[in-house]
Amino acid sequence: MAHDNKRVNIKREYDNKKNYILSFMNKKYDPEAARIWGVILKSIRELRSTGATLDQIGKLLGVGRDTVSRWLREERGGERTPVSDVLRYMHALSIHPADIFGEAAYPPPSEVDKQVAKILKGTADAQAWEYSDLAISTRLSEEEVKNYLEGRISFTADVLYKMCKVLSQDLSAIVERAVVLVETSSEIMSHKRSAI
């Protein structure tokens, strides 16, 4: 009787594993998910190259070292990862949505954003800041710094704060100056239209 129960338990365990594997294999391959996973994997590799251990990376991501090792060894595995886990990994690895979605991750810049960008870019140029140096100081990518300072994307509050702090500028004075420039520009355009 005990022998039969053991056999039933082994059979049940085997069936459970088989069903799990089959359910995983039946999930459709999604090239977009694979691309996103590639960004996450690149970030994990960068951590490894700086000396982070598999245990440290696993702890950061909330997974075991064996999982991290498998991801790195097989260069796959995450393309079928649930969205909630992908978002958690992105947050843990400080991956910005723009690294995944490009400029589409940002709302289009307002006229005030564009003026703030001009003011901050002028300040950065006057202080001889390179995009790469600003990227390091603000903990943004060089591409993000470039996009912000060239007025291609809207500033978030934290990015604007970081930029002003690094450039030793008063945030409220920068925004106020940008608003005045936009209002002045609007008034000039309004006068030009009424003169026509």
C-alpha positions in Angstrom: 0.0 0.0 0.0 2.8 2.5 1.0 4.6 1.5 -2.2 1.5 2.3 -4.3 1.1 5.7 -2.6 4.8 6.5 -3.3 4.3 5.5 -7.0 1.2 7.7 -7.2 3.0 10.6 -5.7 6.0 10.2 -8.1 3.6 10.0 -11.0 1.7 13.1 -9.9 5.0 15.0 -9.4 6.1 13.9 -12.9 2.8 15.0 -14.4 3.0 18.4 -12.7 6.5 19.0 -14.0 5.5 17.8 -17.5 2.4 20.1 -17.5 4.5 23.1 -16.3 7.1 22.5 -19.0 4.4 22.1 -21.7 2.6 25.2 -20.6 5.8 27.2 -20.8 6.7 25.8 -24.2 3.2 26.6 -25.5 3.6 30.3 -24.8 4.0 32.0 -28.1 7.4 33.6 -28.8 7.1 37.4 -28.9 9.9 39.2 -30.7 9.1 42.5 -28.9 9.3 40.8 -25.6 12.6 39.2 -26.7 13.9 42.7 -27.6 12.9 44.1 -24.2 14.5 41.1 -22.5 17.7 41.9 -24.5 17.8 45.3 -22.9 17.5 43.8 -19.4 20.1 41.2 -20.2 22.5 43.9 -21.4 22.1 45.7 -18.1 22.7 42.4 -16.2 25.9 41.8 -18.3 27.1 45.4 -17.5 26.6 44.7 -13.8 28.7 41.5 -14.2 31.4 43.4 -16.0 31.7 45.8 -13.1 32.3 42.8 -10.7 28.8 42.1 -9.4 28.4 38.5 -8.4 25.5 36.3 -9.5 24.3 36.3 -5.9 24.3 40.1 -5.8 22.4 40.4 -9.1 20.0 37.7 -8.1 19.3 39.5 -4.8 18.8 42.8 -6.7 16.3 41.2 -9.0 14.6 38.9 -6.5 15.7 35.7 -8.2 18.2 33.0 -7.4 21.8 33.0 -8.6 21.1 29.9 -10.8 18.4 31.9 -12.6 20.8 34.7 -13.3 23.4 32.2 -14.5 20.9 30.5 -16.8 19.9 33.9 -18.3 23.5 34.8 -19.0 24.5 31.4 -20.2 21.5 30.8 -22.5 20.9 34.4 -23.5 17.2 33.8 -23.2 14.5 32.9 -20.8 13.1 36.3 -20.0 11.2 36.8 -23.2 8.4 34.9 -21.6 8.7 36.7 -18.3 5.4 38.2 -16.9 5.2 42.0 -17.4 5.1 42.6 -13.6 8.5 40.9 -13.3 9.9 42.8 -16.3 8.8 46.1 -14.7 10.4 45.0 -11.4 13.7 44.1 -13.2 13.7 47.5 -15.1 13.2 49.3 -11.8 15.9 47.3 -10.0 18.4 47.8 -12.9 17.4 51.5 -13.3 16.4 50.9 -16.9 14.5 54.0 -18.2 11.4 53.3 -20.3 13.0 55.3 -23.1 15.7 52.6 -23.2 12.9 50.2 -24.1 10.4 52.3 -26.0 12.6 55.1 -27.4 11.3 58.6 -27.5 7.7 57.3 -27.6 8.0 56.8 -23.8 8.0 60.6 -23.3 5.2 63.0 -23.9 6.0 65.7 -26.5 7.8 68.7 -25.1 5.8 71.8 -24.3 7.0 75.3 -25.4 8.1 75.8 -21.8 10.1 72.5 -21.9 11.8 73.7 -25.1 12.7 77.0 -23.5 14.0 75.3 -20.3 16.1 73.0 -22.5 17.6 76.1 -24.4 18.4 77.8 -21.1 20.0 74.7 -19.5 21.9 73.8 -22.7 23.2 77.4 -22.8 24.3 77.1 -19.2 25.9 73.7 -19.8 27.8 75.1 -22.8 28.9 78.1 -20.9 30.2 75.9 -18.1 31.9 73.6 -20.7 29.8 70.5 -19.7 29.9 67.6 -22.1 26.8 65.4 -22.5 28.8 62.4 -21.1 29.8 64.3 -18.0 26.2 65.5 -17.4 25.0 61.9 -17.9 27.4 60.7 -15.2 26.4 63.5 -12.8 22.7 63.1 -13.3 22.7 59.3 -13.6 21.0 59.5 -17.0 22.1 58.0 -20.2 24.1 60.3 -22.5 21.3 60.0 -25.1 18.7 61.1 -22.5 20.8 64.1 -21.6 21.1 65.0 -25.3 17.3 64.6 -25.9 16.4 66.7 -22.8 18.9 69.5 -23.6 17.9 69.6 -27.3 14.3 70.0 -26.4 13.2 66.6 -27.9 11.5 65.3 -24.8 9.6 66.7 -21.8 11.4 67.2 -18.5 10.2 65.1 -15.6 10.4 66.9 -12.2 13.3 64.7 -11.0 15.3 65.2 -14.2 14.8 69.0 -14.1 15.8 69.0 -10.5 19.0 67.0 -11.2 20.0 69.1 -14.1 19.5 72.4 -12.2 21.4 71.0 -9.2 24.4 69.8 -11.3 24.5 73.1 -13.2 24.1 75.1 -10.0 20.9 76.8 -11.2 17.8 77.8 -9.3 15.0 75.5 -10.6 12.2 78.0 -10.0 14.2 80.8 -11.7 14.8 78.6 -14.7 11.2 77.7 -15.1 10.0 81.3 -14.5 12.5 82.6 -17.1 11.2 79.9 -19.6 7.6 80.9 -19.0 8.4 84.6 -19.6 10.2 83.7 -22.8 7.2 81.7 -24.0 4.7 84.4 -23.0 6.9 87.1 -24.7 7.1 85.0 -27.8 3.4 84.4 -27.9 2.7 88.2 -27.5 5.1 89.0 -30.3 3.4 86.4 -32.6 0.0 87.8 -31.6 1.1 91.4 -32.5 2.5 90.2 -35.8 -0.8 88.5 -36.7 -2.9 91.5 -35.8 -0.6 93.7 -37.9 -1.2 91.6 -41.0 
